[in-house]
Amino acid sequence: MNTLTLNIALPKELLKNADQLAKKEYRNRSELIREALRLYIQEAQEWKELFVYGKKQGKKLGIKSEADVDRIIADYRHGKR
């Protein structure tokens, strides 16, 4: 693996919790932080894709504002599908 070393500042309590979790999972600190960052990036990408999908669907339905969304939800709740 091609790696670079970096220095980051973390609050003491966060680092303590990370070290405890790493020990519990039989990992070292670097492995735990790499996995956490990988999962964070993956989740951010999934949210981005979800928002893009939502915008496309909203456009298909002619939704142009939050007021349109509120109206659609209210109509649905009152049986006006």
Biopython code that builds the backbone (N, CA, C, O; Angstrom):
import numpy as np
from Bio.PDB.StructureBuilder import StructureBuilder

atoms = [
    (1, "MET", "N", (0.855, -1.175, 0.000)),
    (1, "MET", "CA", (0.000, 0.000, 0.000)),
    (1, "MET", "C", (0.900, 1.236, 0.000)),
    (1, "MET", "O", (1.831, 1.335, 0.799)),
    (2, "ASN", "N", (0.617, 2.161, -0.888)),
    (2, "ASN", "CA", (1.355, 3.412, -0.958)),
    (2, "ASN", "C", (0.764, 4.358, 0.088)),
    (2, "ASN", "O", (-0.383, 4.785, -0.050)),
    (3, "THR", "N", (1.517, 4.687, 1.113)),
    (3, "THR", "CA", (0.978, 5.492, 2.210)),
    (3, "THR", "C", (1.797, 6.742, 2.442)),
    (3, "THR", "O", (2.971, 6.825, 2.083)),
    (4, "LEU", "N", (1.144, 7.704, 3.050)),
    (4, "LEU", "CA", (1.791, 8.925, 3.517)),
    (4, "LEU", "C", (1.494, 9.058, 4.999)),
    (4, "LEU", "O", (0.433, 8.646, 5.467)),
    (5, "THR", "N", (2.408, 9.619, 5.716)),
    (5, "THR", "CA", (2.207, 9.858, 7.144)),
    (5, "THR", "C", (1.769, 11.300, 7.326)),
    (5, "THR", "O", (2.299, 12.210, 6.688)),
    (6, "LEU", "N", (0.795, 11.497, 8.203)),
    (6, "LEU", "CA", (0.340, 12.856, 8.482)),
    (6, "LEU", "C", (0.132, 13.039, 9.975)),
    (6, "LEU", "O", (-0.048, 12.077, 10.721)),
    (7, "ASN", "N", (0.159, 14.276, 10.386)),
    (7, "ASN", "CA", (-0.107, 14.612, 11.777)),
    (7, "ASN", "C", (-1.462, 15.298, 11.847)),
    (7, "ASN", "O", (-1.753, 16.199, 11.061)),
    (8, "ILE", "N", (-2.282, 14.868, 12.787)),
    (8, "ILE", "CA", (-3.569, 15.514, 13.004)),
    (8, "ILE", "C", (-3.728, 15.781, 14.493)),
    (8, "ILE", "O", (-3.151, 15.086, 15.329)),
    (9, "ALA", "N", (-4.508, 16.784, 14.805)),
    (9, "ALA", "CA", (-4.789, 17.109, 16.203)),
    (9, "ALA", "C", (-6.181, 16.583, 16.555)),
    (9, "ALA", "O", (-7.154, 16.849, 15.849)),
    (10, "LEU", "N", (-6.260, 15.840, 17.646)),
    (10, "LEU", "CA", (-7.533, 15.302, 18.119)),
    (10, "LEU", "C", (-7.691, 15.630, 19.597)),
    (10, "LEU", "O", (-6.712, 15.679, 20.342)),
    (11, "PRO", "N", (-8.935, 15.856, 20.012)),
    (11, "PRO", "CA", (-9.163, 16.028, 21.450)),
    (11, "PRO", "C", (-8.737, 14.757, 22.197)),
    (11, "PRO", "O", (-8.894, 13.646, 21.692)),
    (12, "LYS", "N", (-8.206, 14.937, 23.386)),
    (12, "LYS", "CA", (-7.695, 13.797, 24.168)),
    (12, "LYS", "C", (-8.751, 12.717, 24.356)),
    (12, "LYS", "O", (-8.456, 11.529, 24.229)),
    (13, "GLU", "N", (-9.974, 13.124, 24.657)),
    (13, "GLU", "CA", (-11.033, 12.151, 24.919)),
    (13, "GLU", "C", (-11.366, 11.344, 23.666)),
    (13, "GLU", "O", (-11.612, 10.141, 23.753)),
    (14, "LEU", "N", (-11.377, 11.989, 22.514)),
    (14, "LEU", "CA", (-11.647, 11.283, 21.263)),
    (14, "LEU", "C", (-10.545, 10.264, 20.974)),
    (14, "LEU", "O", (-10.827, 9.132, 20.579)),
    (15, "LEU", "N", (-9.317, 10.663, 21.170)),
    (15, "LEU", "CA", (-8.202, 9.745, 20.946)),
    (15, "LEU", "C", (-8.241, 8.575, 21.930)),
    (15, "LEU", "O", (-7.963, 7.433, 21.564)),
    (16, "LYS", "N", (-8.584, 8.871, 23.160)),
    (16, "LYS", "CA", (-8.707, 7.815, 24.178)),
    (16, "LYS", "C", (-9.774, 6.805, 23.762)),
    (16, "LYS", "O", (-9.562, 5.596, 23.853)),
    (17, "ASN", "N", (-10.918, 7.309, 23.306)),
    (17, "ASN", "CA", (-11.999, 6.417, 22.871)),
    (17, "ASN", "C", (-11.593, 5.610, 21.646)),
    (17, "ASN", "O", (-11.914, 4.426, 21.546)),
    (18, "ALA", "N", (-10.889, 6.245, 20.717)),
    (18, "ALA", "CA", (-10.430, 5.545, 19.518)),
    (18, "ALA", "C", (-9.447, 4.441, 19.890)),
    (18, "ALA", "O", (-9.528, 3.330, 19.365)),
    (19, "ASP", "N", (-8.532, 4.740, 20.782)),
    (19, "ASP", "CA", (-7.552, 3.735, 21.205)),
    (19, "ASP", "C", (-8.227, 2.565, 21.913)),
    (19, "ASP", "O", (-7.842, 1.413, 21.715)),
    (20, "GLN", "N", (-9.216, 2.851, 22.725)),
    (20, "GLN", "CA", (-9.945, 1.779, 23.412)),
    (20, "GLN", "C", (-10.663, 0.878, 22.408)),
    (20, "GLN", "O", (-10.641, -0.347, 22.526)),
    (21, "LEU", "N", (-11.299, 1.506, 21.422)),
    (21, "LEU", "CA", (-12.006, 0.729, 20.413)),
    (21, "LEU", "C", (-11.032, -0.082, 19.569)),
    (21, "LEU", "O", (-11.295, -1.245, 19.265)),
    (22, "ALA", "N", (-9.924, 0.516, 19.193)),
    (22, "ALA", "CA", (-8.918, -0.199, 18.402)),
    (22, "ALA", "C", (-8.424, -1.432, 19.164)),
    (22, "ALA", "O", (-8.296, -2.517, 18.597)),
    (23, "LYS", "N", (-8.157, -1.249, 20.428)),
    (23, "LYS", "CA", (-7.683, -2.377, 21.247)),
    (23, "LYS", "C", (-8.753, -3.467, 21.314)),
    (23, "LYS", "O", (-8.445, -4.652, 21.188)),
    (24, "LYS", "N", (-10.003, -3.066, 21.513)),
    (24, "LYS", "CA", (-11.110, -4.020, 21.609)),
    (24, "LYS", "C", (-11.263, -4.801, 20.309)),
    (24, "LYS", "O", (-11.613, -5.981, 20.330)),
    (25, "GLU", "N", (-11.001, -4.148, 19.176)),
    (25, "GLU", "CA", (-11.149, -4.787, 17.862)),
    (25, "GLU", "C", (-9.838, -5.375, 17.337)),
    (25, "GLU", "O", (-9.759, -5.787, 16.179)),
    (26, "TYR", "N", (-8.820, -5.413, 18.184)),
    (26, "TYR", "CA", (-7.515, -5.967, 17.812)),
    (26, "TYR", "C", (-6.939, -5.274, 16.572)),
    (26, "TYR", "O", (-6.424, -5.925, 15.663)),
    (27, "ARG", "N", (-7.039, -3.952, 16.556)),
    (27, "ARG", "CA", (-6.478, -3.137, 15.471)),
    (27, "ARG", "C", (-5.502, -2.157, 16.089)),
    (27, "ARG", "O", (-5.450, -1.989, 17.307)),
    (28, "ASN", "N", (-4.735, -1.519, 15.233)),
    (28, "ASN", "CA", (-3.956, -0.410, 15.749)),
    (28, "ASN", "C", (-4.692, 0.893, 15.419)),
    (28, "ASN", "O", (-5.679, 0.892, 14.683)),
    (29, "ARG", "N", (-4.210, 1.971, 15.958)),
    (29, "ARG", "CA", (-4.857, 3.273, 15.799)),
    (29, "ARG", "C", (-4.994, 3.649, 14.318)),
    (29, "ARG", "O", (-6.046, 4.121, 13.889)),
    (30, "SER", "N", (-3.941, 3.441, 13.554)),
    (30, "SER", "CA", (-3.972, 3.801, 12.132)),
    (30, "SER", "C", (-5.036, 3.017, 11.376)),
    (30, "SER", "O", (-5.768, 3.582, 10.564)),
    (31, "GLU", "N", (-5.121, 1.722, 11.640)),
    (31, "GLU", "CA", (-6.130, 0.901, 10.966)),
    (31, "GLU", "C", (-7.536, 1.394, 11.283)),
    (31, "GLU", "O", (-8.386, 1.477, 10.396)),
    (32, "LEU", "N", (-7.776, 1.719, 12.540)),
    (32, "LEU", "CA", (-9.098, 2.199, 12.953)),
    (32, "LEU", "C", (-9.437, 3.521, 12.266)),
    (32, "LEU", "O", (-10.550, 3.694, 11.770)),
    (33, "ILE", "N", (-8.499, 4.440, 12.234)),
    (33, "ILE", "CA", (-8.747, 5.748, 11.634)),
    (33, "ILE", "C", (-8.904, 5.623, 10.117)),
    (33, "ILE", "O", (-9.741, 6.312, 9.534)),
    (34, "ARG", "N", (-8.124, 4.765, 9.469)),
    (34, "ARG", "CA", (-8.288, 4.545, 8.027)),
    (34, "ARG", "C", (-9.682, 4.021, 7.716)),
    (34, "ARG", "O", (-10.342, 4.497, 6.792)),
    (35, "GLU", "N", (-10.128, 3.037, 8.494)),
    (35, "GLU", "CA", (-11.454, 2.459, 8.275)),
    (35, "GLU", "C", (-12.552, 3.491, 8.532)),
    (35, "GLU", "O", (-13.523, 3.559, 7.778)),
    (36, "ALA", "N", (-12.411, 4.281, 9.572)),
    (36, "ALA", "CA", (-13.405, 5.312, 9.871)),
    (36, "ALA", "C", (-13.488, 6.329, 8.739)),
    (36, "ALA", "O", (-14.582, 6.734, 8.347)),
    (37, "LEU", "N", (-12.347, 6.742, 8.216)),
    (37, "LEU", "CA", (-12.323, 7.707, 7.126)),
    (37, "LEU", "C", (-12.904, 7.108, 5.851)),
    (37, "LEU", "O", (-13.659, 7.769, 5.139)),
    (38, "ARG", "N", (-12.554, 5.858, 5.563)),
    (38, "ARG", "CA", (-13.094, 5.177, 4.386)),
    (38, "ARG", "C", (-14.623, 5.104, 4.459)),
    (38, "ARG", "O", (-15.307, 5.384, 3.475)),
    (39, "LEU", "N", (-15.151, 4.728, 5.618)),
    (39, "LEU", "CA", (-16.600, 4.632, 5.788)),
    (39, "LEU", "C", (-17.274, 5.999, 5.704)),
    (39, "LEU", "O", (-18.370, 6.121, 5.156)),
    (40, "TYR", "N", (-16.621, 7.025, 6.246)),
    (40, "TYR", "CA", (-17.168, 8.380, 6.174)),
    (40, "TYR", "C", (-17.273, 8.831, 4.718)),
    (40, "TYR", "O", (-18.297, 9.375, 4.305)),
    (41, "ILE", "N", (-16.220, 8.605, 3.948)),
    (41, "ILE", "CA", (-16.217, 8.997, 2.537)),
    (41, "ILE", "C", (-17.276, 8.216, 1.763)),
    (41, "ILE", "O", (-17.976, 8.785, 0.925)),
    (42, "GLN", "N", (-17.394, 6.929, 2.035)),
    (42, "GLN", "CA", (-18.398, 6.102, 1.373)),
    (42, "GLN", "C", (-19.804, 6.610, 1.695)),
    (42, "GLN", "O", (-20.642, 6.722, 0.801)),
    (43, "GLU", "N", (-20.060, 6.913, 2.945)),
    (43, "GLU", "CA", (-21.383, 7.401, 3.346)),
    (43, "GLU", "C", (-21.682, 8.757, 2.721)),
    (43, "GLU", "O", (-22.811, 9.003, 2.294)),
    (44, "ALA", "N", (-20.697, 9.632, 2.661)),
    (44, "ALA", "CA", (-20.894, 10.938, 2.040)),
    (44, "ALA", "C", (-21.241, 10.772, 0.563)),
    (44, "ALA", "O", (-22.104, 11.484, 0.050)),
    (45, "GLN", "N", (-20.583, 9.846, -0.125)),
    (45, "GLN", "CA", (-20.872, 9.589, -1.534)),
    (45, "GLN", "C", (-22.288, 9.034, -1.703)),
    (45, "GLN", "O", (-23.001, 9.419, -2.629)),
    (46, "GLU", "N", (-22.691, 8.135, -0.815)),
    (46, "GLU", "CA", (-24.046, 7.579, -0.892)),
    (46, "GLU", "C", (-25.102, 8.658, -0.689)),
    (46, "GLU", "O", (-26.117, 8.669, -1.385)),
    (47, "TRP", "N", (-24.872, 9.564, 0.259)),
    (47, "TRP", "CA", (-25.809, 10.674, 0.470)),
    (47, "TRP", "C", (-25.857, 11.572, -0.747)),
    (47, "TRP", "O", (-26.933, 12.026, -1.137)),
    (48, "LYS", "N", (-24.704, 11.840, -1.358)),
    (48, "LYS", "CA", (-24.656, 12.675, -2.559)),
    (48, "LYS", "C", (-25.491, 12.038, -3.662)),
    (48, "LYS", "O", (-26.286, 12.716, -4.314)),
    (49, "GLU", "N", (-25.314, 10.732, -3.873)),
    (49, "GLU", "CA", (-26.080, 10.022, -4.897)),
    (49, "GLU", "C", (-27.574, 10.051, -4.595)),
    (49, "GLU", "O", (-28.390, 10.174, -5.508)),
    (50, "LEU", "N", (-27.932, 9.938, -3.326)),
    (50, "LEU", "CA", (-29.340, 9.980, -2.932)),
    (50, "LEU", "C", (-29.944, 11.353, -3.224)),
    (50, "LEU", "O", (-31.066, 11.435, -3.723)),
    (51, "PHE", "N", (-29.225, 12.419, -2.926)),
    (51, "PHE", "CA", (-29.725, 13.764, -3.200)),
    (51, "PHE", "C", (-29.856, 14.008, -4.706)),
    (51, "PHE", "O", (-30.814, 14.640, -5.150)),
    (52, "VAL", "N", (-28.904, 13.512, -5.487)),
    (52, "VAL", "CA", (-28.994, 13.650, -6.946)),
    (52, "VAL", "C", (-30.236, 12.926, -7.450)),
    (52, "VAL", "O", (-30.982, 13.460, -8.271)),
    (53, "TYR", "N", (-30.458, 11.710, -6.958)),
    (53, "TYR", "CA", (-31.648, 10.938, -7.338)),
    (53, "TYR", "C", (-32.917, 11.691, -6.940)),
    (53, "TYR", "O", (-33.854, 11.794, -7.732)),
    (54, "GLY", "N", (-32.945, 12.212, -5.725)),
    (54, "GLY", "CA", (-34.118, 12.951, -5.246)),
    (54, "GLY", "C", (-34.416, 14.176, -6.102)),
    (54, "GLY", "O", (-35.575, 14.468, -6.395)),
    (55, "LYS", "N", (-33.373, 14.884, -6.500)),
    (55, "LYS", "CA", (-33.568, 16.061, -7.359)),
    (55, "LYS", "C", (-34.151, 15.665, -8.711)),
    (55, "LYS", "O", (-35.032, 16.344, -9.239)),
    (56, "LYS", "N", (-33.651, 14.552, -9.272)),
    (56, "LYS", "CA", (-34.179, 14.079, -10.553)),
    (56, "LYS", "C", (-35.652, 13.704, -10.427)),
    (56, "LYS", "O", (-36.466, 14.046, -11.284)),
    (57, "GLN", "N", (-35.984, 12.994, -9.345)),
    (57, "GLN", "CA", (-37.371, 12.589, -9.148)),
    (57, "GLN", "C", (-38.263, 13.808, -8.921)),
    (57, "GLN", "O", (-39.382, 13.865, -9.431)),
    (58, "GLY", "N", (-37.771, 14.772, -8.161)),
    (58, "GLY", "CA", (-38.525, 15.992, -7.923)),
    (58, "GLY", "C", (-38.787, 16.734, -9.214)),
    (58, "GLY", "O", (-39.877, 17.265, -9.424)),
    (59, "LYS", "N", (-37.797, 16.772, -10.070)),
    (59, "LYS", "CA", (-37.955, 17.450, -11.364)),
    (59, "LYS", "C", (-39.004, 16.737, -12.203)),
    (59, "LYS", "O", (-39.838, 17.385, -12.836)),
    (60, "LYS", "N", (-38.970, 15.394, -12.214)),
    (60, "LYS", "CA", (-39.960, 14.612, -12.962)),
    (60, "LYS", "C", (-41.377, 14.909, -12.482)),
    (60, "LYS", "O", (-42.318, 14.947, -13.275)),
    (61, "LEU", "N", (-41.520, 15.119, -11.168)),
    (61, "LEU", "CA", (-42.837, 15.368, -10.578)),
    (61, "LEU", "C", (-43.227, 16.840, -10.599)),
    (61, "LEU", "O", (-44.318, 17.205, -10.159)),
    (62, "GLY", "N", (-42.350, 17.671, -11.102)),
    (62, "GLY", "CA", (-42.650, 19.099, -11.174)),
    (62, "GLY", "C", (-42.539, 19.822, -9.845)),
    (62, "GLY", "O", (-43.120, 20.893, -9.669)),
    (63, "ILE", "N", (-41.802, 19.251, -8.912)),
    (63, "ILE", "CA", (-41.613, 19.865, -7.605)),
    (63, "ILE", "C", (-40.560, 20.961, -7.730)),
    (63, "ILE", "O", (-39.432, 20.711, -8.155)),
    (64, "LYS", "N", (-40.947, 22.177, -7.353)),
    (64, "LYS", "CA", (-40.041, 23.308, -7.500)),
    (64, "LYS", "C", (-39.691, 23.982, -6.175)),
    (64, "LYS", "O", (-38.808, 24.839, -6.127)),
    (65, "SER", "N", (-40.379, 23.598, -5.107)),
    (65, "SER", "CA", (-40.118, 24.250, -3.824)),
    (65, "SER", "C", (-40.503, 23.321, -2.684)),
    (65, "SER", "O", (-41.133, 22.283, -2.886)),
    (66, "GLU", "N", (-40.109, 23.720, -1.484)),
    (66, "GLU", "CA", (-40.514, 22.957, -0.301)),
    (66, "GLU", "C", (-42.018, 23.040, -0.098)),
    (66, "GLU", "O", (-42.630, 22.117, 0.441)),
    (67, "ALA", "N", (-42.606, 24.136, -0.526)),
    (67, "ALA", "CA", (-44.063, 24.278, -0.428)),
    (67, "ALA", "C", (-44.751, 23.200, -1.270)),
    (67, "ALA", "O", (-45.779, 22.659, -0.862)),
    (68, "ASP", "N", (-44.195, 22.887, -2.435)),
    (68, "ASP", "CA", (-44.752, 21.816, -3.262)),
    (68, "ASP", "C", (-44.675, 20.481, -2.526)),
    (68, "ASP", "O", (-45.625, 19.698, -2.550)),
    (69, "VAL", "N", (-43.564, 20.228, -1.886)),
    (69, "VAL", "CA", (-43.395, 18.986, -1.122)),
    (69, "VAL", "C", (-44.412, 18.934, 0.012)),
    (69, "VAL", "O", (-45.065, 17.911, 0.216)),
    (70, "ASP", "N", (-44.550, 20.035, 0.753)),
    (70, "ASP", "CA", (-45.526, 20.089, 1.850)),
    (70, "ASP", "C", (-46.938, 19.814, 1.339)),
    (70, "ASP", "O", (-47.699, 19.086, 1.977)),
    (71, "ARG", "N", (-47.290, 20.394, 0.192)),
    (71, "ARG", "CA", (-48.624, 20.199, -0.385)),
    (71, "ARG", "C", (-48.836, 18.739, -0.778)),
    (71, "ARG", "O", (-49.895, 18.173, -0.506)),
    (72, "ILE", "N", (-47.839, 18.126, -1.413)),
    (72, "ILE", "CA", (-47.949, 16.723, -1.823)),
    (72, "ILE", "C", (-48.120, 15.819, -0.608)),
    (72, "ILE", "O", (-48.937, 14.899, -0.627)),
    (73, "ILE", "N", (-47.364, 16.075, 0.433)),
    (73, "ILE", "CA", (-47.474, 15.266, 1.661)),
    (73, "ILE", "C", (-48.844, 15.448, 2.298)),
    (73, "ILE", "O", (-49.470, 14.472, 2.709)),
    (74, "ALA", "N", (-49.312, 16.683, 2.383)),
    (74, "ALA", "CA", (-50.629, 16.950, 2.982)),
    (74, "ALA", "C", (-51.722, 16.268, 2.167)),
    (74, "ALA", "O", (-52.622, 15.650, 2.735)),
    (75, "ASP", "N", (-51.653, 16.372, 0.850)),
    (75, "ASP", "CA", (-52.653, 15.711, -0.004)),
    (75, "ASP", "C", (-52.652, 14.209, 0.206)),
    (75, "ASP", "O", (-53.707, 13.582, 0.294)),
    (76, "TYR", "N", (-51.451, 13.633, 0.286)),
    (76, "TYR", "CA", (-51.341, 12.184, 0.487)),
    (76, "TYR", "C", (-51.945, 11.775, 1.831)),
    (76, "TYR", "O", (-52.667, 10.783, 1.925)),
    (77, "ARG", "N", (-51.642, 12.544, 2.851)),
    (77, "ARG", "CA", (-52.149, 12.225, 4.195)),
    (77, "ARG", "C", (-53.666, 12.347, 4.279)),
    (77, "ARG", "O", (-54.300, 11.697, 5.110)),
    (78, "HIS", "N", (-54.242, 13.171, 3.428)),
    (78, "HIS", "CA", (-55.688, 13.349, 3.444)),
    (78, "HIS", "C", (-56.376, 12.563, 2.343)),
    (78, "HIS", "O", (-57.525, 12.841, 1.999)),
    (79, "GLY", "N", (-55.671, 11.576, 1.788)),
    (79, "GLY", "CA", (-56.275, 10.661, 0.822)),
    (79, "GLY", "C", (-56.434, 11.220, -0.567)),
    (79, "GLY", "O", (-57.168, 10.646, -1.372)),
    (80, "LYS", "N", (-55.775, 12.322, -0.885)),
    (80, "LYS", "CA", (-55.894, 12.922, -2.222)),
    (80, "LYS", "C", (-54.696, 12.523, -3.063)),
    (80, "LYS", "O", (-53.843, 13.352, -3.380)),
    (81, "ARG", "N", (-54.639, 11.289, -3.411)),
    (81, "ARG", "CA", (-53.477, 10.772, -4.149)),
    (81, "ARG", "C", (-53.559, 11.119, -5.574)),
    (81, "ARG", "O", (-52.668, 10.766, -6.347)),
]
sb = StructureBuilder()
sb.init_structure("model")
sb.init_model(0)
sb.init_chain("A")
sb.init_seg("    ")
for serial, (resi, resn, name, xyz) in enumerate(atoms, 1):
    if name == "N":
        sb.init_residue(resn, " ", resi, " ")
    sb.init_atom(name, np.array(xyz, "f"), 0.0, 1.0, " ", f" {name:<3s}", serial, name[0])
structure = sb.get_structure()
